Amino acid sequence: MTDTVGPARGATPRADNTDEPNHLAAADERGFGSFRFWFATQCWEWSPEVYRMHGYAPGEIEPTTELLLAHKHPEDREQVAEAIARSLTEGHPFSSRHRFLDTAGGEHRVMLVADRILDATGTPVGTAGYYIDLTDTLAEAERETLDAVIPEVVENRAAIEQAKGVLMRMYDINADQAFKVLKWRSQETNTKLRDLAEALLNGLPQLPPPPPNTVAAFDHLLLTIHEQIR
């Protein structure tokens, strides 16, 4: 049975809510928005886009942990609760990939990309990041974006495709969703898509190497994959 969520469940109405159309159950057209979560007070801050993703007008309610969990898909609620608990007890960023239900019952598949907020002493005091709505595929959007950079589209596409592959593996997302992540960072940072993709690829050596068991598993896959296509 699918849970439905509305302002009555864990939501505290705010006095400064704004008048907006009643079609806010759909995700914001940009498909991403920002958030902050402060450990000491356990207070959440949402950008207008995150309010709209959940079906609220910006400022209509006070986001709380109770409200967040009430919106989560029943099958994903426990994992999100555990991620929030890790943030509080270990100072980890609140990063996750899960589903939530907006106020109209519409299902959203989102990825949260976040980092820690540190005080002057380097102690984690919160986490801040972005909701990325992966619900809709972006094949058409990808074509439009790439067409816009013609005649360098072939050269650009090589780096973009490689960067997409990295994101697909790291976040366990599909090609359309990986492109959406790249496009989001391009727009958010006012950086050309190709430049961003190339910088991401150039930054990979800064990451720690994969553990030996992962390399061993990939070795086995590489040496036996042909058997799966015969």
Secondary structure, DSSP 4 states (H G I P E B T S, - for coil): ------TTTT-EE-TT-----S-TTSPPTT-EEEEEEETTTTEEEE-HHHHHHHT--TTSEE--HHHHHHHB-TTTHHHHHHHHHHHHHH-----EEEEEE-TT--EEEEEEEEEEEE-TTS-EEEEEEEEEE-SS--HHHHHHHHHTTTTSHHHHHHHHHHHHHHHHHHHT--HHHHHHHHHHHHHHHT--HHHHHHHHHHHGGGSPPPPHHHHHHHHHHHHHGGGGG-
